[in-house]
Amino acid sequence: MMKKAMAWILLVCMAVTVSLSGCAAGSEEKPVQELAAYTHQNAPLGGMLSVKDGALVDASGQEVVLYGVNLGNWMIMETWMSWLEDPTGDWAYYDTLEVWQERFGEEQTRALVKAYEDNFITEADIAQIEKLGFNCVRVPFWYRNFMNEDGSWLTEDPANNPGFQRLDWLIEQCRAHNLYVILDLHGAPGGQSTNHSTGKAGRNTLYTEQMDMDTAVRLWQGIAERYRGEPVVAAYDLLNEPQNNGDTQGVNNWAAESDEAVSHTNEAYDTLYQAVRAVDPDHIVSFEGIWSTKVLPDPAEHGYTNMLYQLHLYDTGSFKIRSRVNEMVRMRKKWGVALLVGEYNNGEKEAFANNLYDKNAISTTKWTYKTFNAGRQWGLFNKDVDRMDVKTASYEEILAFFENELSTDSFTFNASEMAAIS
């Protein structure tokens, strides 16, 4: 396919660039030269996407396969791949904000959040994502980007709401670089799992507390109202990794594929789907199965239309990867849904996995664009830093770090990882 041919050309260009420079392998200049070899430009977007016979198509009916990357750790920090010291193993963004508010007050907390988001992803990053050959970004966010803990909006006017301002900016940047955007609710009110990636570990009360579900409905309807008719938005990803409860304990810690977990999740999906469709009848809606497609409902039985079903694949064995891909392909044939691997990192089997995704025309969004201190090089750009303790680091120290250490220019480009997924 096209992206494989493009990868071969880029690898040749990278080799020529390094050879002409005379730089030794492993020198500090090499990552910059390898990155400079990527100069892809996207064709103009073809209008709002929809699903037809299991494929994503644009407004002209042309099939589109999304090849993207996640903007993880931007609008919702995940401690394990951040600059934060993790004192408990379950420390999440909620905990960081609570400490900041207690130590520095509301105004300075807002200033820190803004400084971080302003500098972690910039216009240069969106331009770079296009140059790398991607045509899509998936943006994880959580309810606290838009709302207070009690479910009230940070501002009643969406145009002045920090969450909408950030998404508005991203959409405009992606429009300029012909990138689609998948809007991913990574952290729902009350949490859609007990995992810290929801923004706070150990809750999972979206399914049992009516106030949490009412807040989630209000949030998704606000998003759907604002972006109704927006062709840059590819899909609404209603819940990230619902029931990802495997490493935690708690009263709502149901096993991911148990009858109870599946029932709660699909009831929540139905409520949120109906809420979105009441406002926006046209955008694609995505449901995700943890960790199998077998937990997802038959859309025809519920009257669901324009559906994108997804899995996250972190398997590192060829048998399991092939099994999951085959499972997805069978689901597409049976139900006519489009397919997305919304997150993936397949370790040494990365190239093997991507060949299967590509061969089966499955859309993908790589986890993730950039990381700190993530061990296994989870980002296409990675940086090791001395972690900070938010309980002791001063406001000035944290702000200076955000202003001076977040530019992607100071991260190392993982050329081998990029080559494996191209």
C-alpha positions in Angstrom: 0.0 0.0 0.0 1.0 3.6 -0.3 2.3 4.1 3.2 4.7 1.1 2.7 6.1 2.6 -0.5 6.5 5.9 1.2 8.4 4.3 4.0 10.9 2.7 1.6 11.6 6.1 0.0 12.0 7.7 3.4 14.4 5.1 4.7 16.6 5.6 1.5 16.5 9.3 2.1 17.5 8.9 5.7 20.4 6.7 4.8 21.6 9.2 2.2 21.2 12.1 4.6 23.3 10.4 7.3 25.9 9.3 4.8 26.4 12.7 3.4 26.7 14.3 6.8 29.7 12.2 7.8 28.1 11.8 11.3 28.9 8.7 13.3 26.1 6.4 14.3 24.7 7.4 17.6 25.9 11.0 17.4 23.6 13.8 18.7 23.0 15.0 15.2 21.7 11.8 13.8 18.1 12.0 15.1 17.7 15.5 13.6 18.9 14.3 10.2 16.6 11.3 10.3 13.7 13.5 11.1 14.5 15.9 8.3 14.0 13.1 5.8 10.3 13.1 6.5 8.6 15.8 4.3 5.2 14.3 3.5 2.3 16.6 2.6 -1.3 15.5 2.9 -3.9 16.0 0.2 -6.8 18.2 1.1 -9.4 16.5 3.3 -12.4 15.2 1.4 -15.1 16.4 3.8 -16.8 14.7 6.7 -16.3 11.0 7.0 -19.0 8.4 7.3 -19.2 4.6 7.3 -20.3 2.6 4.3 -20.2 -1.2 4.1 -17.5 -1.4 6.8 -15.3 1.3 5.3 -14.6 5.0 6.1 -15.5 7.2 3.2 -15.3 10.9 2.6 -18.0 13.2 1.2 -17.2 12.0 -2.4 -17.4 8.4 -1.4 -13.6 7.8 -1.6 -12.4 5.3 1.0 -10.1 6.7 3.7 -7.9 4.7 6.0 -6.8 6.7 9.0 -3.1 6.5 9.8 -2.6 8.5 12.9 -1.0 9.1 16.3 -2.3 9.9 19.8 -1.6 13.1 21.5 -1.3 11.3 24.8 -0.2 13.1 28.0 -1.3 16.5 26.7 -4.9 17.4 27.8 -4.8 14.7 30.5 -1.4 13.8 32.1 -0.6 10.2 32.7 2.0 10.0 35.5 3.8 6.9 34.3 4.9 8.6 31.1 5.2 12.2 32.5 7.7 14.4 34.3 5.9 13.6 37.6 7.2 11.6 40.5 4.7 8.8 41.2 4.7 8.2 45.0 2.0 5.5 45.1 1.6 3.9 41.7 -1.9 5.2 41.4 -1.1 8.9 41.3 -3.2 10.5 38.6 -3.9 13.9 37.1 -6.7 14.6 39.6 -4.2 14.2 42.5 -1.8 16.6 40.9 -4.4 19.2 40.4 -5.6 18.8 44.0 -2.1 19.4 45.3 -1.6 22.4 43.1 -4.8 24.0 44.2 -4.0 23.4 47.8 -0.5 24.8 47.5 -0.8 27.5 44.9 -4.5 28.4 44.6 -6.9 28.2 41.7 -5.4 31.0 39.6 -1.9 29.6 39.6 -3.2 26.1 39.0 -4.9 27.3 35.9 -1.7 29.1 34.8 0.3 25.9 35.2 -2.2 23.8 33.2 -2.2 26.5 30.5 1.6 26.6 30.4 1.9 22.9 30.1 -0.7 22.5 27.3 0.6 25.6 25.4 4.1 24.1 25.3 3.6 20.3 25.1 1.8 20.4 21.8 2.4 23.4 19.5 1.8 24.3 15.8 5.2 22.9 15.0 4.1 19.5 16.4 1.0 19.4 14.2 3.2 20.3 11.2 5.6 17.6 12.1 2.8 15.0 12.4 1.9 15.8 8.8 5.5 15.5 7.6 5.8 12.1 9.2 3.0 10.9 6.9 0.1 10.7 9.3 -3.4 11.9 8.3 -5.1 11.8 11.7 -4.6 12.6 15.4 -6.5 11.1 18.3 -6.7 13.5 21.2 -7.3 12.1 24.7 -9.1 14.6 27.1 -11.1 14.4 30.3 -14.1 16.1 31.8 -12.0 18.4 33.9 -10.7 20.2 30.8 -14.2 21.6 30.5 -15.9 21.2 33.9 -15.5 21.5 37.6 -15.6 18.5 39.8 -19.2 19.1 40.5 -20.1 18.9 36.8 -20.6 22.6 36.2 -19.0 24.1 33.2 -15.7 26.1 33.8 -17.4 28.8 31.8 -21.0 28.9 30.4 -19.8 30.3 27.1 -18.1 27.5 25.2 -16.0 30.0 23.3 -14.3 31.0 26.6 -14.1 27.4 28.0 -10.4 26.2 28.2 -11.3 22.7 27.0 -13.2 24.0 23.9 -10.5 26.6 23.2 -7.9 23.9 23.2 -9.9 21.6 20.9 -10.8 24.5 18.7 -7.1 25.4 18.3 -6.2 21.8 17.5 -9.0 21.5 14.9 -7.8 24.6 13.2 -4.2 23.4 13.2 -5.2 20.1 11.8 -7.4 21.8 9.1 -4.3 23.6 8.0 -2.3 20.4 7.8 -5.1 18.2 6.4 -5.4 15.9 9.4 -8.5 14.4 10.8 -9.2 14.5 14.5 -10.7 11.8 16.7 -12.1 13.2 19.9 -11.4 10.7 22.7 -13.0 10.9 26.2 -10.1 9.4 28.1 -11.5 10.3 31.5 -15.3 10.4 32.1 -17.0 11.8 35.1 -16.5 9.3 37.9 -14.2 7.2 35.7 -15.1 4.6 33.2 -12.7 2.2 34.8 -10.6 2.0 38.0 -7.4 2.7 36.0 -5.4 5.9 36.7 -5.6 6.7 32.9 -9.1 8.0 33.5 -7.6 10.9 35.6 -8.3 9.3 39.0 -7.7 5.7 40.0 -10.1 3.5 41.9 -13.5 4.9 41.1 -15.4 3.5 38.1 -18.6 5.1 39.2 -19.8 6.3 35.8 -22.1 3.2 35.7 -23.5 3.4 39.2 -23.8 7.1 40.0 -26.5 8.9 38.1 -24.9 12.3 38.6 -21.7 11.0 36.9 -23.7 9.8 33.9 -25.7 13.0 33.7 -22.5 14.9 33.7 -21.1 12.7 30.9 -24.2 13.2 28.8 -24.0 17.0 29.3 -20.3 17.0 28.3 -20.9 14.9 25.1 -23.9 16.9 24.1 -21.8 20.1 24.5 -19.0 18.6 22.4 -21.5 17.4 19.7 -23.2 20.8 19.7 -20.0 22.6 19.1 -18.5 20.4 16.4 -21.7 19.3 14.6 -21.0 19.6 10.9 -17.2 20.0 11.4 -15.5 17.9 8.7 -12.1 17.8 10.4 -13.6 15.8 13.3 -13.5 12.2 12.2 -15.3 10.6 15.1 -16.5 10.9 18.7 -14.7 8.2 20.7 -17.2 8.0 23.6 -15.2 6.1 26.3 -11.6 5.1 26.4 -10.9 1.6 27.6 -14.1 1.1 29.6 -13.6 -1.6 32.4 -9.8 -1.6 32.2 -9.9 -2.7 35.8 -7.2 -5.4 35.8 -4.5 -3.9 38.0 -6.7 -2.3 40.7 -9.1 -3.1 43.4 -12.4 -1.6 44.4 -16.2 -2.1 44.7 -16.7 -1.6 41.0 -13.7 -3.6 39.9 -15.5 -6.0 37.5 -13.5 -8.2 35.2 -13.4 -6.6 31.8 -15.2 -9.3 29.9 -17.6 -10.4 32.7 -21.3 -10.2 32.2 -21.6 -7.4 34.7 -18.9 -5.3 33.1 -20.3 -5.8 29.6 -23.8 -5.0 30.7 -22.8 -1.8 32.4 -20.6 -0.7 29.5 -23.1 -1.2 26.8 -25.8 0.5 28.8 -23.5 3.5 29.2 -22.6 3.4 25.5 -26.3 3.4 24.6 -27.0 6.4 26.9 -24.1 8.4 25.4 -24.9 7.4 21.8 -28.5 8.6 22.2 -27.3 11.8 23.8 -24.9 12.5 20.9 -27.4 11.6 18.2 -30.0 13.9 19.7 -27.6 16.8 18.8 -25.5 15.5 16.0 -26.9 12.9 13.6 -24.0 12.8 11.2 -20.6 12.3 12.9 -19.2 8.8 13.3 -19.4 7.3 16.8 -16.8 4.9 18.1 -17.3 2.1 20.7 -14.3 0.3 22.1 -14.1 -3.3 23.4 -11.8 -4.2 26.3 -10.1 -6.4 25.3 -12.1 -8.1 22.7 -14.7 -7.2 20.0 -16.9 -9.9 21.6 -18.1 -7.5 24.3 -19.5 -5.0 21.8 -23.2 -4.9 20.7 -24.6 -5.6 17.3 -25.4 -2.1 16.1 -28.4 -3.2 14.0 -30.2 -4.5 17.1 -30.0 -1.0 18.7 -30.5 1.2 15.6 -26.9 2.5 15.7 -25.6 4.0 12.5 -22.2 5.3 11.3 -20.2 3.2 13.7 -16.5 2.8 14.2 -15.6 -0.1 16.5 -12.1 -0.3 18.0 -9.7 -2.3 20.0 -6.4 -1.3 21.7 -3.6 -3.8 20.9 -0.7 -4.0 23.2 0.0 -7.6 22.4 3.6 -8.5 21.7 3.2 -12.0 20.3 2.4 -12.7 16.6 -0.3 -15.3 17.4 -2.3 -12.9 19.6 -1.9 -10.0 17.3 -3.1 -12.0 14.3 -6.0 -13.4 16.3 -7.2 -9.9 17.3 -6.9 -8.6 13.8 -8.9 -11.6 12.4 -11.5 -11.0 15.1 -11.9 -7.4 14.0 -12.1 -8.3 10.3 -14.9 -10.8 11.1 -16.8 -8.2 13.0 -16.6 -5.8 10.0 -18.0 -8.4 7.7 -20.7 -9.4 10.1 -21.9 -6.0 11.2 -20.7 -3.5 8.6 -18.8 -1.4 11.1 -15.5 0.4 10.3 -12.4 -0.6 12.3 -9.9 1.3 14.4 -6.9 0.2 16.4 -7.1 3.3 18.6 -3.9 2.6 20.5 -1.1 0.2 19.9 2.5 -0.6 20.9 3.5 -4.1 19.8 7.1 -4.1 20.9 9.4 -6.2 18.7 6.3 -7.2 16.7 5.5 -3.6 15.7 6.3 -4.0 12.0 4.5 -7.4 11.9 1.4 -5.9 13.4 1.4 -2.8 11.2 1.7 -5.0 8.1 -1.5 -6.7 9.2 -3.3 -3.5 10.0 -2.3 -2.1 6.6 -3.1 -5.3 4.7 -6.6 -5.4 6.2 -7.2 -1.6 5.7 -7.7 -1.1 9.5 -7.4 2.5 10.6 -4.8 3.0 13.4 -3.6 5.7 15.8 -0.3 4.9 17.4 0.3 5.3 21.2 1.8 7.8 21.4 3.4 11.0 20.0 5.8 12.0 22.8 6.6 10.8 26.3 8.8 11.4 29.3 10.6 8.6 31.2 8.5 5.9 29.6 11.0 3.1 29.7 10.1 1.1 26.6 10.2 4.1 24.3 6.5 4.5 24.1 6.7 7.7 22.2 7.8 8.6 18.7 9.7 11.3 20.6 11.1 10.5 24.0 12.9 12.4 26.8 14.3 11.3 30.1 14.1 14.0 32.8 14.5 14.2 36.6 11.0 13.6 37.9 9.5 16.3 40.1 7.6 15.9 43.3 4.5 18.1 43.1 4.3 18.2 46.8 7.6 20.0 47.2 8.6 21.6 43.9 7.9 25.3 43.8 5.5 27.0 41.5 8.4 28.8 39.8 10.3 25.5 39.3 7.3 23.8 37.7 6.5 26.8 35.5 10.1 27.1 34.3 10.1 23.4 33.4 6.9 23.8 31.4 8.3 26.8 29.6 11.7 25.5 28.9 11.7 21.6 28.7 8.6 20.7 26.7 9.6 21.6 23.2 9.7 18.5 21.0 13.0 19.8 19.6 14.6 18.7 22.9 13.2 15.1 22.6 14.9 12.2 20.8 13.2 11.1 17.7 12.7 7.3 17.6 13.5 6.6 14.0 13.4 2.8 14.2 9.9 2.9 15.8 8.7 5.3 13.0 10.2 3.0 10.4 8.4 0.0 11.9 5.0 1.7 11.6 5.4 3.4 8.3 
